[in-house]
Structure formats: structure tokens, C-alpha cells
């Protein structure tokens, strides 16, 4: 069982693969062409989000049985090509959820209290106290678009701050939403109209790409806070910058981009934008869980095929 690890996976995951009898090769930073040349002969490929597992790579993997993604989403893997070749695609849907929810709340607090700008001001030797008056979260309404596991964890944390929670998710179980202290709304427009804070927790699909644009921002309250620790491209970035510059949007907390790293990103230089470099899953605990869980999933597939 030969496994190619093409993205940085926690050593605990590497050890799990080796203990299971796998021959593990760790080769990071390979280009698509290099991966095409390298992949023949491997039974499994392990990645995170940096490597794009294209059709060319999959077609070259003549011995591939499974592709493992150490993380929640699998949009960096050509799943149609994998299915055509009978290759399983596995991921770790719960490894990063606590870290992602905590990162979302960290960005929310930073936006509400101007933390990043005030920190930069202090480091520049200034005392601009009067410029950084913030807003409280208490009794504000948090609108969560996409009420899966991360959305539910965010709702639990927001309730501790005395926030009212509403959600829009046509696929959510209403009982799941209610059990986590949120009210399920029938339409996205209704959520946009009543929320003081809006956080998206959606996969990136043709339907969700650019789903929050100028028309949707126009429906929002003044001084709304927008958050994205899900996938880049769900917000129309140009519309987001226009809303920030006009004052319609109080602040935006963004952790994900399309592409990554971002190129000519419209929010760069905007003091009201709190930007982090895709840190949602970047905790020591989440990295260990993701590494071990993807290794377990890979081994399960390979052993079942023996």
C-alpha cells in the first residue's frame, strides 16, 4: 500500500499510515506536471487544500484506489474524474469544525471592536482611542447561512454573548436548527433584512459562488458585519468593497479567498476589513485530528479492497 502525501499532513497521520503497513512518501510543493509524473504506482494520495487534484493527475494514477482530503471540503479534487476511475474520495468532515467556528467568532469580535486597526495604530506609536469605538454583540441578531456542524457551533457560542440567532438553509433539519438555539427562516432575503451580523458556512458550488452581491447587500441593515470562514468567492468581493467604502457594511472578516493566495484582492488596504490567511483549520488540535482521520479513512479503503 503506497501512499503519496502531497500536502502537509500532521506527523500523527503519517505515523498512523506507517503503523498500518503503508509505504509513505512525503513530497510537498509538486506542480501538477510533477504530480502527473509521480503518481503512477501509488495506491493512495493524501492532500489538504493547496493541491488541486486534477483530471490529469487522476488519469495518471493508474493504481490509485483512494484520494484523501485532510479537511472538510473536497472542491480541490475532480470528483467526477475520480468516480469515472472507481477511485474513492474521503475527507475529514469533523476534524476542523471547532477551530473553524472559533475562528469565525474571533473575526466577529475583531470586526465589532476594531481590534486589528487599533492594534496597528498602537504598534505605529499612536493612541487613537476615540477613533475605534466599537459595537456590542449583546442583543444583536446573527444570521447564519448554511446551518451545518460549523454553523451550529457558531450559534452555540453566539448565544453565550446574548445574541439572537436566525438561519437560512433549505437543506437543514428544522429540529437541528431549533435544538441549537436558532430560528430557521424561509428565505435568504428575510435573513439578510433582519441580521446585524451575517456569516456564511457553505460549500463552494456554482449556486453559491457570488451569491452575496450588490443586490443582497442592498437588502441588509446599515452597519452590518459580514463574515466568511467557509470558501472564497461566496461574496462578490467588488460589491463587498463598495459596501465597506460607503459605510453600509460596518466591517468584514474574511479568512478564505478565490484564488488563494488572493491576487489584486479588492479588500486589501481597507481598514474595515479584517483579513486572515485561511486560518480556520489552523490549530494544533485540528491539524492532529485531520491528519489522523484522513489516514484512518485511507487505510479503511485500502484494507477493504484487499
LINZIPE-V619672 format. One record per helix or strand of 2 or more residues. SS is the DSSP state (h for helix, s for strand). FROM is the first residue (numbers start at 1). TO is the last residue. If there is no record, write none. Layout:
BEGIN
ss	from	to
SS	FROM	TO
SS	FROM	TO
END
This chain:
BEGIN
ss	from	to
s	2	5
h	11	19
s	23	26
h	32	39
s	44	47
h	55	60
s	66	69
h	79	84
s	88	91
h	97	112
h	115	123
h	129	132
s	141	145
h	149	160
s	164	168
h	174	179
s	182	184
h	188	194
s	197	200
h	214	219
s	224	228
h	237	246
s	249	254
s	273	275
h	284	304
END
